[in-house]
Amino acid sequence: MAVEVLRALRGRRTRPAFSRHLGYRSNVAQRWELRVSWPTAARFFAICERLHIGTRPAVSRFLRRTPAWLDNPGLGSDLGVSRLLGELRGQTPIGVLAERTGYNRFSVSRWLTGKAMPRLPELFQLIDVCTRRLPDFVAELVDPTSLPSLAGEWRALERARDGALTRPWSHAILRALELPKPRGAGLQLGFLAQKTGLEPDAVRDELDFLVSTGQAHKTRAGYRHVETTRVDTGGRAAQALALKLTWARLALARVESGSPGHIGYSLFAVSRSDMKRIGQLQLEYVRAMSAIIASSEPSECVGLYTAQLLDLASDDNVFEQHELPVSATPRRPRRA
């Protein structure tokens, strides 16, 4: 994918002209596209800025917030890249990152500390493993439908995103399809109803929708899900709010009916700075939870996590909001 992104940045320019435009005397674009050499991550972000692609707003949209380090030192520096990787890594151990990326622990450690700089394919691989949202990251910089290796996946991801926002239960059914299940469509209806709490007719409607949008297939043995990347709905604020309310109401209804589950609350008085620290702690918890979900085997149940942190002075919420993607499907990391 790295070559395709560089070609998309080059556009209609010839390789020599593109190289000159970036300030090189040699035809470095040709070396990149032939995979002879690669720009470092910092150089890649500097190239984007040279082409008037704002990396700060792009990364802010991807993260759903704007960390202070985006301004100083910025992504065009080794320190800025190491801080981005640290942001994406969260609490994931270096050994786990090394195993999932296929790179050695020494290299991963040096990249995270800024002692060495990952090249562009390595940057993409790290983003993919840390977030499972590489298509979303690339889409902030170039048109994903212009990349042959990503265009089909991007369209599938957009269908999944639309489905998650307009038919929330379709994604609960998708997660249930990951569980070991009986063979045969008829038997699966009862199984999926049991695992989600839906009526069989409602399950059938969601399955029909998933099949019609290419998110599931129906075979002689029954239904099976189509694996996709993590589906993030935070970019569509109004629809995302409605989606959050849907699952929050479901969680409340289950509590009111006496269903088992963890629920609690805490009322407290803290400083504004500590409220921000609590918000950051919540984000770190979500990252750790996502890492567990990504590596969990076998799939045996469908879980729902909802959380809320707020200042009771509703017009004075001083901490940043963080998005928890609606759905995450574990998969093998791609090779950039």
VOGU-3710 file (C-alpha; in Angstrom, 3 decimals, decimal comma):
1> mavevlralr> 0,000/0,000/0,000  2,902/2,384/0,667  3,806/2,506/-3,048  0,224/3,264/-4,006  0,002/6,111/-1,496  3,224/7,638/-2,853  1,900/7,331/-6,407  -1,332/9,025/-5,339  0,663/11,880/-3,837  2,684/12,196/-7,058
11> grrtrpafsr> -0,519/12,484/-9,092  0,079/13,394/-12,745  3,633/14,580/-12,205  6,414/12,502/-13,695  8,727/10,843/-11,207  11,630/13,217/-11,953  9,345/16,256/-11,718  7,878/15,015/-8,444  11,351/14,416/-7,020  12,431/17,932/-7,982
21> hlgyrsnvaq> 9,260/19,396/-6,501  10,144/17,765/-3,174  13,644/19,229/-3,290  15,619/16,157/-4,389  18,275/16,247/-7,081  17,999/12,538/-7,841  14,935/10,638/-9,073  14,036/9,458/-5,580  10,368/8,912/-6,512  11,431/6,139/-8,865
31> rwelrvswpt> 13,404/4,440/-6,096  10,390/4,610/-3,804  7,987/3,218/-6,356  10,402/0,409/-7,247  10,705/-0,360/-3,503  14,472/0,223/-3,603  14,228/2,737/-0,749  11,545/4,429/1,288  10,963/7,816/2,924  11,003/7,768/6,694
41> aarffaicer> 7,759/8,417/8,534  8,845/11,967/9,399  9,851/12,633/5,807  6,524/11,265/4,587  4,594/13,722/6,752  6,885/16,542/5,587  6,119/15,544/1,979  2,391/15,729/2,705  2,846/19,236/4,113  4,878/20,229/1,040
51> lhigtrpavs> 1,915/19,104/-1,061  -0,465/21,191/1,074  -2,013/18,176/2,793  -2,504/19,279/6,385  -1,153/16,478/8,556  -2,214/18,176/11,791  -5,954/18,303/10,951  -5,725/14,858/9,322  -4,274/13,242/12,447  -6,641/15,236/14,670
61> rflrrtpawl> -9,601/13,823/12,764  -8,150/10,326/12,974  -7,553/10,576/16,737  -10,826/12,506/17,311  -8,840/15,107/19,268  -5,794/17,358/18,944  -2,909/16,473/21,295  -0,529/19,306/22,161  2,450/17,580/20,535  0,834/17,954/17,101
71> dnpglgsdlg> 1,877/21,609/17,221  5,218/21,121/18,921  7,266/19,360/17,648  4,865/18,316/14,847  4,780/15,217/12,690  7,629/16,244/10,416  10,129/15,466/13,186  11,410/12,228/14,691  10,040/13,227/18,091  6,617/13,969/16,642
81> vsrllgelrg> 6,452/10,551/14,976  7,519/8,790/18,179  4,782/10,621/20,073  2,214/9,616/17,467  3,285/5,982/17,779  3,172/6,237/21,558  -0,331/7,685/21,318  -1,471/4,812/19,115  0,329/2,149/21,123  -1,337/2,994/24,428
91> qtpigvlaer> -0,451/0,312/26,993  0,254/-2,478/24,491  3,554/-4,174/25,449  6,439/-3,845/23,012  6,673/-7,623/22,751  3,074/-7,847/21,617  3,619/-5,136/18,994  6,742/-6,921/17,760  4,883/-10,209/17,445  1,928/-8,699/15,589
101> tgynrfsvsr> 3,997/-6,569/13,214  6,683/-9,166/12,541  9,435/-6,689/13,454  11,947/-7,353/16,218  11,535/-5,871/19,703  14,707/-3,807/19,388  13,471/-1,988/16,279  9,994/-1,401/17,692  11,466/-0,035/20,926  13,744/2,387/19,047
111> wltgkamprl> 10,855/3,613/16,897  8,684/4,258/19,943  11,439/6,188/21,741  12,455/8,193/18,667  15,958/6,723/18,591  15,267/5,425/15,075  12,697/6,278/12,465  10,349/3,722/10,821  10,112/3,840/7,067  6,744/4,376/5,436
121> pelfqlidvc> 5,732/0,677/5,144  6,761/0,138/8,752  4,719/3,166/9,850  1,642/1,799/8,091  2,178/-1,626/9,639  2,424/-0,132/13,121  -0,730/1,947/12,606  -2,567/-1,117/11,338  -1,569/-3,260/14,300  -2,126/-0,562/16,933
131> trrlpdfvae> -5,513/0,639/15,699  -6,797/-1,765/13,025  -7,915/1,462/11,291  -5,222/1,901/8,651  -7,802/2,564/5,885  -9,211/5,451/7,932  -5,716/6,868/8,438  -4,843/6,660/4,737  -8,202/8,191/3,807  -7,293/11,334/5,746
141> lvdptslpsl> -4,362/11,902/3,351  -5,398/10,520/-0,058  -8,525/9,241/-1,772  -8,713/5,563/-0,719  -10,752/4,619/-3,786  -7,750/5,574/-5,948  -5,595/2,857/-4,350  -6,076/-0,543/-6,037  -5,222/-2,533/-2,910  -7,589/-0,521/-0,706
151> agewralera> -10,507/0,517/-2,905  -12,568/-2,655/-2,415  -11,879/-2,814/1,311  -12,760/0,849/1,688  -16,120/0,413/-0,023  -16,847/-2,596/2,201  -15,831/-0,585/5,246  -18,153/2,261/4,268  -21,015/-0,225/3,835  -20,258/-1,635/7,271
161> rdgaltrpws> -20,120/1,880/8,727  -23,463/2,755/7,168  -24,916/-0,474/8,518  -23,597/0,152/12,032  -25,117/3,643/12,059  -28,485/2,870/10,494  -29,027/-0,694/11,755  -27,075/-1,121/14,990  -28,272/-4,667/15,609  -26,751/-5,821/12,342
171> hailralelp> -23,322/-5,525/13,932  -24,387/-7,430/17,007  -25,392/-10,229/14,645  -22,053/-9,936/12,839  -20,199/-10,422/16,127  -22,418/-13,388/16,967  -21,581/-14,936/13,581  -17,954/-15,122/14,768  -18,945/-17,590/17,479  -18,863/-21,377/16,955
181> kprgaglqlg> -22,379/-22,109/15,752  -24,496/-25,020/14,471  -24,594/-25,782/10,768  -27,690/-24,855/8,823  -29,494/-21,534/8,459  -32,500/-22,667/10,488  -30,480/-23,791/13,470  -28,368/-20,661/13,323  -31,406/-18,381/13,664  -32,208/-19,812/17,094
191> flaqktglep> -28,553/-19,748/18,106  -28,103/-16,089/17,090  -31,334/-15,123/18,831  -30,105/-16,754/22,025  -26,708/-15,049/21,874  -28,099/-11,555/21,217  -31,497/-11,554/22,891  -33,284/-10,732/19,626  -36,382/-12,487/18,320  -35,700/-14,969/15,463
201> davrdeldfl> -37,652/-12,840/12,969  -35,537/-9,803/13,858  -32,382/-11,907/13,459  -33,543/-12,984/10,013  -34,113/-9,362/8,971  -30,621/-8,366/10,076  -29,081/-11,361/8,304  -30,881/-10,438/5,090  -29,491/-6,924/5,398  -25,954/-8,178/6,051
211> vstgqahktr> -26,087/-10,479/3,030  -27,501/-7,729/0,779  -24,663/-5,374/1,749  -21,914/-7,982/1,399  -21,121/-8,145/5,117  -22,188/-11,774/5,367  -22,609/-14,747/3,036  -25,270/-17,430/3,030  -24,058/-20,920/2,163  -25,483/-24,409/2,448
221> agyrhvettr> -23,964/-24,647/5,901  -25,590/-21,404/6,994  -24,372/-17,846/7,407  -20,827/-16,630/7,841  -19,482/-13,127/8,394  -17,102/-11,333/6,052  -14,071/-10,084/7,974  -13,418/-6,375/7,782  -11,264/-3,822/9,525  -12,354/-1,993/12,672
231> vdtggraaqa> -15,511/-0,003/12,001  -15,201/3,504/13,455  -18,333/5,633/13,489  -16,996/8,725/15,266  -16,568/10,745/12,085  -20,315/11,202/11,657  -21,159/13,050/14,848  -24,968/13,224/14,702  -25,415/9,599/13,650  -22,762/8,459/16,108
241> lalkltwarl> -24,633/10,133/18,960  -27,827/8,315/18,008  -25,884/5,051/17,901  -24,415/5,624/21,361  -27,892/6,334/22,711  -29,191/3,102/21,190  -26,641/0,951/23,006  -26,827/2,986/26,219  -30,593/2,461/26,295  -30,145/-1,251/25,667
251> alarvesgsp> -27,652/-1,482/28,533  -30,095/0,374/30,806  -32,976/-1,884/29,778  -30,921/-4,993/30,538  -30,028/-3,623/33,975  -33,660/-2,795/34,715  -34,704/-6,323/33,743  -32,187/-7,814/36,150  -29,801/-9,194/33,557  -26,282/-9,929/34,860
261> ghigyslfav> -23,523/-7,478/34,097  -21,208/-4,916/35,650  -22,697/-1,543/36,513  -21,609/1,127/38,948  -21,274/4,835/39,521  -19,129/7,271/41,434  -19,833/10,891/42,325  -16,770/12,941/43,195  -15,280/16,414/43,370  -11,914/16,909/41,685
271> srsdmkrigq> -9,816/19,624/40,099  -10,176/20,407/36,422  -6,721/19,003/35,747  -7,574/15,741/37,498  -10,832/15,497/35,548  -8,730/15,581/32,407  -6,446/12,914/33,890  -9,464/10,699/34,578  -10,568/11,150/30,966  -7,105/10,104/29,808
281> lqleyvrams> -7,237/7,090/32,123  -10,541/6,087/30,561  -8,974/6,309/27,109  -6,080/4,098/28,221  -8,569/1,586/29,599  -10,406/1,492/26,271  -7,117/0,926/24,432  -6,203/-1,936/26,761  -9,642/-3,456/26,302  -9,363/-3,171/22,512
291> aiiassepse> -6,002/-4,963/22,607  -7,570/-7,828/24,573  -10,460/-8,026/22,100  -8,062/-8,112/19,162  -6,122/-11,097/20,487  -8,943/-13,002/22,195  -9,482/-16,598/21,056  -11,815/-18,394/20,758  -14,874/-16,176/20,280  -17,500/-17,436/22,720
301> cvglytaqll> -19,774/-14,506/23,609  -20,822/-11,077/22,343  -20,077/-8,265/24,786  -21,399/-4,717/25,060  -19,341/-1,989/26,752  -20,833/1,429/27,491  -19,271/4,219/29,536  -19,953/7,825/30,443  -17,791/10,422/32,155  -19,098/13,945/32,565
311> dlasddnvfe> -18,994/17,119/34,574  -22,456/17,592/36,102  -22,247/21,239/35,052  -23,467/20,271/31,594  -22,175/23,449/29,951  -18,700/23,080/31,454  -17,251/19,729/30,415  -13,529/20,323/30,613  -12,137/17,001/29,474  -11,797/15,660/25,955
321> qhelpvsatp> -14,237/13,200/24,467  -12,904/9,940/23,100  -14,531/7,608/20,631  -14,836/3,868/21,145  -15,344/2,268/17,717  -18,591/0,390/17,455  -17,064/-2,860/16,327  -13,714/-4,565/16,055  -12,999/-7,763/14,146  -9,654/-9,409/14,998
331> rrprra> -7,633/-10,190/11,900  -4,070/-10,702/10,817  -2,075/-7,512/10,250  -1,667/-6,528/6,626  1,656/-5,940/4,973  2,014/-2,356/3,852
//
